[in-house]
């Protein structure tokens, strides 16, 4: 289980627990799962996709931003 927080300069877009997250990294799309190694990456225009614990799939289109993963916590600052 991951704790995901997605914020933009204007507001908090999402905060909650998810099973996985797929993000549009600068060098290509990548997936973040539980116990992922710590990482900081820039994000390009694309779609963030994640699956909630009950299987609900969610997608958010972004123009760019950054992601940080540390100890099963995923923090993103994005422009939408």
TIMARNU-321877 format. One record per atom (N, C-alpha, C): residue number from 1; residue in three letters; atom name; z, y, x. Coordinates in pm, 1 decimal, padded with zeros to 6 digits. Example, Ala and Ser with C-alpha at 12.3 -4.5 7.8 and 13.67 -1.06 7.14 Angstrom:
BEGIN
@k:1 r:ALA a:N c3:00780.0 c2:-00569.0 c1:01319.0
@k:1 r:ALA a:CA c3:00780.0 c2:-00450.0 c1:01230.0
@k:1 r:ALA a:C c3:00780.0 c2:-00330.0 c1:01320.0
@k:2 r:SER a:N c3:00708.0 c2:-00225.0 c1:01285.0
@k:2 r:SER a:CA c3:00714.0 c2:-00106.0 c1:01367.0
@k:2 r:SER a:C c3:00787.0 c2:00003.0 c1:01290.0
//
This chain:
BEGIN
@k:1 r:UNK a:N c3:00000.0 c2:-00118.1 c1:00084.3
@k:1 r:UNK a:CA c3:00000.0 c2:00000.0 c1:00000.0
@k:1 r:UNK a:C c3:00000.0 c2:00124.9 c1:00089.2
@k:2 r:UNK a:N c3:-00080.9 c2:00221.5 c1:00051.4
@k:2 r:UNK a:CA c3:-00091.6 c2:00347.2 c1:00124.8
@k:2 r:UNK a:C c3:-00043.4 c2:00462.2 c1:00037.1
@k:3 r:UNK a:N c3:00016.8 c2:00562.9 c1:00099.3
@k:3 r:UNK a:CA c3:00047.7 c2:00687.5 c1:00030.2
@k:3 r:UNK a:C c3:-00065.3 c2:00784.0 c1:00063.3
@k:4 r:UNK a:N c3:-00134.5 c2:00831.9 c1:-00039.1
@k:4 r:UNK a:CA c3:-00249.6 c2:00919.8 c1:-00019.9
@k:4 r:UNK a:C c3:-00218.3 c2:01058.9 c1:-00074.6
@k:5 r:UNK a:N c3:-00250.3 c2:01160.4 c1:00005.6
@k:5 r:UNK a:CA c3:-00237.5 c2:01299.7 c1:-00039.0
@k:5 r:UNK a:C c3:-00365.9 c2:01371.8 c1:-00002.1
@k:6 r:UNK a:N c3:-00433.2 c2:01426.1 c1:-00102.1
@k:6 r:UNK a:CA c3:-00556.5 c2:01501.3 c1:-00080.8
@k:6 r:UNK a:C c3:-00530.8 c2:01643.8 c1:-00129.7
@k:7 r:UNK a:N c3:-00547.3 c2:01739.6 c1:-00039.0
@k:7 r:UNK a:CA c3:-00527.5 c2:01879.5 c1:-00076.3
@k:7 r:UNK a:C c3:-00651.2 c2:01961.1 c1:-00038.8
@k:8 r:UNK a:N c3:-00667.8 c2:02070.7 c1:-00109.9
@k:8 r:UNK a:CA c3:-00770.3 c2:02169.5 c1:-00074.9
@k:8 r:UNK a:C c3:-00696.2 c2:02301.0 c1:-00055.7
@k:9 r:UNK a:N c3:-00762.3 c2:02403.3 c1:-00003.8
@k:9 r:UNK a:CA c3:-00693.9 c2:02532.3 c1:00011.2
@k:9 r:UNK a:C c3:-00641.4 c2:02587.2 c1:-00122.0
@k:10 r:UNK a:N c3:-00702.7 c2:02547.4 c1:-00232.8
@k:10 r:UNK a:CA c3:-00664.3 c2:02600.4 c1:-00363.8
@k:10 r:UNK a:C c3:-00553.7 c2:02521.9 c1:-00433.1
@k:11 r:UNK a:N c3:-00549.8 c2:02387.3 c1:-00413.5
@k:11 r:UNK a:CA c3:-00457.1 c2:02307.2 c1:-00493.4
@k:11 r:UNK a:C c3:-00440.3 c2:02166.5 c1:-00436.0
@k:12 r:UNK a:N c3:-00342.3 c2:02095.0 c1:-00490.7
@k:12 r:UNK a:CA c3:-00327.4 c2:01952.7 c1:-00459.7
@k:12 r:UNK a:C c3:-00423.5 c2:01878.1 c1:-00551.3
@k:13 r:UNK a:N c3:-00512.6 c2:01798.6 c1:-00493.1
@k:13 r:UNK a:CA c3:-00613.4 c2:01727.0 c1:-00570.6
@k:13 r:UNK a:C c3:-00560.1 c2:01592.2 c1:-00617.4
@k:14 r:UNK a:N c3:-00490.0 c2:01521.1 c1:-00528.4
@k:14 r:UNK a:CA c3:-00435.4 c2:01390.1 c1:-00563.9
@k:14 r:UNK a:C c3:-00317.5 c2:01358.3 c1:-00474.2
@k:15 r:UNK a:N c3:-00216.4 c2:01296.7 c1:-00530.6
@k:15 r:UNK a:CA c3:-00107.8 c2:01241.2 c1:-00452.5
@k:15 r:UNK a:C c3:-00059.6 c2:01115.9 c1:-00523.6
@k:16 r:UNK a:N c3:-00045.2 c2:01006.9 c1:-00448.5
@k:16 r:UNK a:CA c3:-00001.6 c2:00881.6 c1:-00509.1
@k:16 r:UNK a:C c3:-00028.4 c2:00763.3 c1:-00417.8
@k:17 r:UNK a:N c3:00000.8 c2:00643.7 c1:-00469.5
@k:17 r:UNK a:CA c3:-00019.4 c2:00521.4 c1:-00392.7
@k:17 r:UNK a:C c3:-00154.6 c2:00460.1 c1:-00426.7
@k:18 r:UNK a:N c3:-00219.7 c2:00408.1 c1:-00322.0
@k:18 r:UNK a:CA c3:-00350.7 c2:00345.0 c1:-00337.8
@k:18 r:UNK a:C c3:-00355.8 c2:00218.6 c1:-00251.9
@k:19 r:UNK a:N c3:-00452.2 c2:00131.7 c1:-00283.9
@k:19 r:UNK a:CA c3:-00470.5 c2:00008.9 c1:-00205.4
@k:19 r:UNK a:C c3:-00557.8 c2:00031.6 c1:-00082.4
@k:20 r:UNK a:N c3:-00661.1 c2:00114.7 c1:-00097.2
@k:20 r:UNK a:CA c3:-00749.6 c2:00146.1 c1:00015.1
@k:20 r:UNK a:C c3:-00818.5 c2:00279.7 c1:-00009.5
@k:21 r:UNK a:N c3:-00876.6 c2:00334.8 c1:00098.2
@k:21 r:UNK a:CA c3:-00948.2 c2:00462.8 c1:00090.2
@k:21 r:UNK a:C c3:-01073.8 c2:00450.2 c1:00175.8
@k:22 r:UNK a:N c3:-01187.0 c2:00496.1 c1:00123.8
@k:22 r:UNK a:CA c3:-01311.0 c2:00502.6 c1:00200.7
@k:22 r:UNK a:C c3:-01347.5 c2:00650.2 c1:00212.4
@k:23 r:UNK a:N c3:-01371.0 c2:00696.4 c1:00336.2
@k:23 r:UNK a:CA c3:-01398.1 c2:00838.4 c1:00360.5
@k:23 r:UNK a:C c3:-01529.1 c2:00857.3 c1:00437.3
@k:24 r:UNK a:N c3:-01594.9 c2:00973.7 c1:00418.2
@k:24 r:UNK a:CA c3:-01719.3 c2:01003.8 c1:00489.7
@k:24 r:UNK a:C c3:-01691.0 c2:01070.0 c1:00625.0
@k:25 r:UNK a:N c3:-01660.1 c2:00990.9 c1:00726.2
@k:25 r:UNK a:CA c3:-01631.6 c2:01043.7 c1:00859.1
@k:25 r:UNK a:C c3:-01754.4 c2:01103.6 c1:00924.4
@k:26 r:UNK a:N c3:-01733.8 c2:01187.1 c1:01022.5
@k:26 r:UNK a:CA c3:-01843.4 c2:01252.8 c1:01092.9
@k:26 r:UNK a:C c3:-01937.5 c2:01151.8 c1:01158.6
@k:27 r:UNK a:N c3:-01881.4 c2:01040.9 c1:01207.4
@k:27 r:UNK a:CA c3:-01963.9 c2:00937.4 c1:01272.1
@k:27 r:UNK a:C c3:-01999.8 c2:00824.3 c1:01176.6
@k:28 r:UNK a:N c3:-01974.7 c2:00843.6 c1:01049.2
@k:28 r:UNK a:CA c3:-02007.2 c2:00742.5 c1:00949.4
@k:28 r:UNK a:C c3:-01889.0 c2:00712.0 c1:00859.3
@k:29 r:UNK a:N c3:-01919.3 c2:00649.6 c1:00748.6
@k:29 r:UNK a:CA c3:-01817.0 c2:00614.9 c1:00650.3
@k:29 r:UNK a:C c3:-01724.3 c2:00507.6 c1:00706.8
@k:30 r:UNK a:N c3:-01593.0 c2:00519.2 c1:00679.4
@k:30 r:UNK a:CA c3:-01500.7 c2:00414.0 c1:00720.8
@k:30 r:UNK a:C c3:-01391.2 c2:00394.8 c1:00617.7
@k:31 r:UNK a:N c3:-01332.3 c2:00275.5 c1:00620.6
@k:31 r:UNK a:CA c3:-01230.3 c2:00236.6 c1:00524.1
@k:31 r:UNK a:C c3:-01093.1 c2:00237.0 c1:00589.3
@k:32 r:UNK a:N c3:-00993.6 c2:00281.7 c1:00514.9
@k:32 r:UNK a:CA c3:-00854.8 c2:00283.3 c1:00561.1
@k:32 r:UNK a:C c3:-00776.6 c2:00185.5 c1:00474.4
@k:33 r:UNK a:N c3:-00712.6 c2:00088.7 c1:00538.8
@k:33 r:UNK a:CA c3:-00631.6 c2:-00011.4 c1:00470.2
@k:33 r:UNK a:C c3:-00487.1 c2:00000.4 c1:00517.1
@k:34 r:UNK a:N c3:-00397.8 c2:-00074.1 c1:00455.5
@k:34 r:UNK a:CA c3:-00257.6 c2:-00075.8 c1:00498.7
@k:34 r:UNK a:C c3:-00248.0 c2:-00112.4 c1:00645.5
@k:35 r:UNK a:N c3:-00153.7 c2:-00052.0 c1:00715.4
@k:35 r:UNK a:CA c3:-00127.6 c2:-00075.1 c1:00857.8
@k:35 r:UNK a:C c3:-00243.6 c2:-00034.7 c1:00947.8
@k:36 r:UNK a:N c3:-00324.4 c2:00061.2 c1:00902.5
@k:36 r:UNK a:CA c3:-00434.7 c2:00113.4 c1:00983.6
@k:36 r:UNK a:C c3:-00377.1 c2:00183.7 c1:01106.5
@k:37 r:UNK a:N c3:-00447.3 c2:00176.4 c1:01216.2
@k:37 r:UNK a:CA c3:-00404.9 c2:00245.8 c1:01338.2
@k:37 r:UNK a:C c3:-00403.9 c2:00396.9 c1:01313.1
@k:38 r:UNK a:N c3:-00312.9 c2:00470.0 c1:01378.9
@k:38 r:UNK a:CA c3:-00312.0 c2:00615.5 c1:01363.3
@k:38 r:UNK a:C c3:-00447.3 c2:00675.9 c1:01404.3
@k:39 r:UNK a:N c3:-00493.3 c2:00771.9 c1:01326.6
@k:39 r:UNK a:CA c3:-00623.5 c2:00833.0 c1:01354.1
@k:39 r:UNK a:C c3:-00626.6 c2:00973.4 c1:01293.3
@k:40 r:UNK a:N c3:-00702.5 c2:01060.3 c1:01357.3
@k:40 r:UNK a:CA c3:-00737.3 c2:01190.9 c1:01300.6
@k:40 r:UNK a:C c3:-00888.9 c2:01200.2 c1:01310.8
@k:41 r:UNK a:N c3:-00954.2 c2:01236.6 c1:01201.3
@k:41 r:UNK a:CA c3:-01100.0 c2:01243.3 c1:01201.1
@k:41 r:UNK a:C c3:-01147.0 c2:01359.4 c1:01115.1
@k:42 r:UNK a:N c3:-01259.2 c2:01417.6 c1:01153.3
@k:42 r:UNK a:CA c3:-01322.4 c2:01517.9 c1:01067.5
@k:42 r:UNK a:C c3:-01404.8 c2:01444.4 c1:00962.1
@k:43 r:UNK a:N c3:-01424.4 c2:01510.0 c1:00848.9
@k:43 r:UNK a:CA c3:-01500.1 c2:01451.9 c1:00738.4
@k:43 r:UNK a:C c3:-01621.7 c2:01538.3 c1:00709.2
@k:44 r:UNK a:N c3:-01730.2 c2:01472.6 c1:00670.7
@k:44 r:UNK a:CA c3:-01852.5 c2:01543.1 c1:00634.6
@k:44 r:UNK a:C c3:-01869.9 c2:01542.7 c1:00484.0
@k:45 r:UNK a:N c3:-01972.0 c2:01611.7 c1:00437.3
@k:45 r:UNK a:CA c3:-02004.3 c2:01611.8 c1:00295.1
@k:45 r:UNK a:C c3:-02027.6 c2:01468.6 c1:00250.1
@k:46 r:UNK a:N c3:-01964.5 c2:01431.8 c1:00140.2
@k:46 r:UNK a:CA c3:-01977.9 c2:01296.3 c1:00088.8
@k:46 r:UNK a:C c3:-01875.3 c2:01270.1 c1:-00019.1
@k:47 r:UNK a:N c3:-01839.5 c2:01142.3 c1:-00034.5
@k:47 r:UNK a:CA c3:-01748.9 c2:01101.3 c1:-00140.4
@k:47 r:UNK a:C c3:-01630.4 c2:01024.3 c1:-00084.2
@k:48 r:UNK a:N c3:-01510.3 c2:01064.7 c1:-00124.9
@k:48 r:UNK a:CA c3:-01389.4 c2:00987.6 c1:-00096.3
@k:48 r:UNK a:C c3:-01373.7 c2:00889.9 c1:-00211.8
@k:49 r:UNK a:N c3:-01357.0 c2:00761.9 c1:-00180.7
@k:49 r:UNK a:CA c3:-01336.6 c2:00660.9 c1:-00284.6
@k:49 r:UNK a:C c3:-01206.4 c2:00587.2 c1:-00255.9
@k:50 r:UNK a:N c3:-01128.1 c2:00563.0 c1:-00360.2
@k:50 r:UNK a:CA c3:-01005.2 c2:00486.7 c1:-00341.9
@k:50 r:UNK a:C c3:-00975.9 c2:00403.0 c1:-00465.5
@k:51 r:UNK a:N c3:-00898.0 c2:00296.9 c1:-00443.6
@k:51 r:UNK a:CA c3:-00860.9 c2:00205.2 c1:-00550.6
@k:51 r:UNK a:C c3:-00710.5 c2:00212.5 c1:-00570.9
@k:52 r:UNK a:N c3:-00671.3 c2:00236.3 c1:-00695.5
@k:52 r:UNK a:CA c3:-00530.1 c2:00244.1 c1:-00732.0
@k:52 r:UNK a:C c3:-00471.2 c2:00102.1 c1:-00739.1
@k:53 r:UNK a:N c3:-00337.2 c2:00090.4 c1:-00737.7
@k:53 r:UNK a:CA c3:-00273.4 c2:-00041.6 c1:-00740.5
@k:53 r:UNK a:C c3:-00315.0 c2:-00130.7 c1:-00858.1
@k:54 r:UNK a:N c3:-00349.7 c2:-00072.7 c1:-00972.5
@k:54 r:UNK a:CA c3:-00389.9 c2:-00154.3 c1:-01088.4
@k:54 r:UNK a:C c3:-00540.5 c2:-00177.7 c1:-01093.2
@k:55 r:UNK a:N c3:-00612.1 c2:-00143.0 c1:-00985.0
@k:55 r:UNK a:CA c3:-00755.2 c2:-00169.2 c1:-00977.4
@k:55 r:UNK a:C c3:-00844.8 c2:-00055.5 c1:-01022.9
@k:56 r:UNK a:N c3:-00786.8 c2:00055.3 c1:-01067.4
@k:56 r:UNK a:CA c3:-00867.0 c2:00169.4 c1:-01111.5
@k:56 r:UNK a:C c3:-00934.4 c2:00235.1 c1:-00991.6
@k:57 r:UNK a:N c3:-01066.9 c2:00253.3 c1:-01001.0
@k:57 r:UNK a:CA c3:-01142.8 c2:00314.5 c1:-00892.0
@k:57 r:UNK a:C c3:-01162.3 c2:00462.9 c1:-00919.5
@k:58 r:UNK a:N c3:-01146.5 c2:00545.1 c1:-00814.4
@k:58 r:UNK a:CA c3:-01161.3 c2:00689.0 c1:-00826.1
@k:58 r:UNK a:C c3:-01251.0 c2:00739.9 c1:-00714.4
@k:59 r:UNK a:N c3:-01332.3 c2:00842.0 c1:-00744.1
@k:59 r:UNK a:CA c3:-01420.1 c2:00902.7 c1:-00644.1
@k:59 r:UNK a:C c3:-01410.3 c2:01054.5 c1:-00653.7
@k:60 r:UNK a:N c3:-01407.1 c2:01119.4 c1:-00536.6
@k:60 r:UNK a:CA c3:-01399.8 c2:01265.0 c1:-00530.0
@k:60 r:UNK a:C c3:-01504.8 c2:01312.7 c1:-00429.9
@k:61 r:UNK a:N c3:-01595.7 c2:01398.7 c1:-00475.2
@k:61 r:UNK a:CA c3:-01697.5 c2:01455.2 c1:-00386.3
@k:61 r:UNK a:C c3:-01637.5 c2:01570.7 c1:-00306.8
@k:62 r:UNK a:N c3:-01666.4 c2:01572.8 c1:-00175.8
@k:62 r:UNK a:CA c3:-01615.6 c2:01680.0 c1:-00089.6
@k:62 r:UNK a:C c3:-01729.5 c2:01741.1 c1:-00008.4
@k:63 r:UNK a:N c3:-01705.0 c2:01861.3 c1:00044.3
@k:63 r:UNK a:CA c3:-01801.8 c2:01928.9 c1:00130.7
@k:63 r:UNK a:C c3:-01766.9 c2:01909.6 c1:00278.4
@k:64 r:UNK a:N c3:-01644.5 c2:01864.5 c1:00306.4
@k:64 r:UNK a:CA c3:-01598.7 c2:01842.5 c1:00443.3
@k:64 r:UNK a:C c3:-01448.3 c2:01851.2 c1:00448.3
@k:65 r:UNK a:N c3:-01393.1 c2:01828.1 c1:00568.2
@k:65 r:UNK a:CA c3:-01248.8 c2:01837.9 c1:00584.2
@k:65 r:UNK a:C c3:-01198.5 c2:01753.0 c1:00699.2
@k:66 r:UNK a:N c3:-01071.1 c2:01714.4 c1:00690.8
@k:66 r:UNK a:CA c3:-01005.9 c2:01633.8 c1:00793.4
@k:66 r:UNK a:C c3:-00917.3 c2:01529.2 c1:00728.1
@k:67 r:UNK a:N c3:-00900.0 c2:01416.4 c1:00797.8
@k:67 r:UNK a:CA c3:-00809.3 c2:01310.7 c1:00752.0
@k:67 r:UNK a:C c3:-00717.2 c2:01272.5 c1:00867.1
@k:68 r:UNK a:N c3:-00591.1 c2:01245.2 c1:00834.2
@k:68 r:UNK a:CA c3:-00495.1 c2:01194.0 c1:00931.3
@k:68 r:UNK a:C c3:-00429.1 c2:01071.6 c1:00870.1
@k:69 r:UNK a:N c3:-00421.1 c2:00963.6 c1:00950.9
@k:69 r:UNK a:CA c3:-00355.7 c2:00840.9 c1:00907.6
@k:69 r:UNK a:C c3:-00241.9 c2:00812.8 c1:01003.6
@k:70 r:UNK a:N c3:-00122.8 c2:00789.3 c1:00946.4
@k:70 r:UNK a:CA c3:-00007.1 c2:00758.6 c1:01029.0
@k:70 r:UNK a:C c3:00096.4 c2:00685.4 c1:00944.0
@k:71 r:UNK a:N c3:00135.0 c2:00566.2 c1:00987.1
@k:71 r:UNK a:CA c3:00240.7 c2:00486.6 c1:00920.8
@k:71 r:UNK a:C c3:00216.9 c2:00470.8 c1:00771.4
@k:72 r:UNK a:N c3:00096.6 c2:00425.4 c1:00733.6
@k:72 r:UNK a:CA c3:00058.6 c2:00401.9 c1:00594.1
@k:72 r:UNK a:C c3:00059.8 c2:00527.5 c1:00507.4
@k:73 r:UNK a:N c3:00051.1 c2:00644.4 c1:00570.5
@k:73 r:UNK a:CA c3:00036.1 c2:00770.0 c1:00498.8
@k:73 r:UNK a:C c3:-00096.9 c2:00833.1 c1:00537.4
@k:74 r:UNK a:N c3:-00177.7 c2:00861.8 c1:00436.8
@k:74 r:UNK a:CA c3:-00310.5 c2:00921.0 c1:00457.6
@k:74 r:UNK a:C c3:-00307.2 c2:01062.3 c1:00400.8
@k:75 r:UNK a:N c3:-00328.2 c2:01161.1 c1:00488.0
@k:75 r:UNK a:CA c3:-00329.2 c2:01301.1 c1:00446.5
@k:75 r:UNK a:C c3:-00466.9 c2:01358.8 c1:00470.6
@k:76 r:UNK a:N c3:-00521.1 c2:01425.3 c1:00368.3
@k:76 r:UNK a:CA c3:-00652.7 c2:01488.3 c1:00381.5
@k:76 r:UNK a:C c3:-00646.2 c2:01633.1 c1:00337.0
@k:77 r:UNK a:N c3:-00712.1 c2:01716.8 c1:00413.6
@k:77 r:UNK a:CA c3:-00735.1 c2:01855.2 c1:00375.1
@k:77 r:UNK a:C c3:-00886.3 c2:01868.0 c1:00361.5
@k:78 r:UNK a:N c3:-00932.8 c2:01895.3 c1:00240.2
@k:78 r:UNK a:CA c3:-01076.5 c2:01892.9 c1:00214.6
@k:78 r:UNK a:C c3:-01122.6 c2:02019.4 c1:00143.1
@k:79 r:UNK a:N c3:-01251.7 c2:02043.1 c1:00152.6
@k:79 r:UNK a:CA c3:-01316.9 c2:02151.1 c1:00077.8
@k:79 r:UNK a:C c3:-01400.5 c2:02085.1 c1:-00029.7
@k:80 r:UNK a:N c3:-01382.5 c2:02132.5 c1:-00153.9
@k:80 r:UNK a:CA c3:-01459.5 c2:02071.6 c1:-00263.0
@k:80 r:UNK a:C c3:-01546.4 c2:02174.9 c1:-00332.2
//
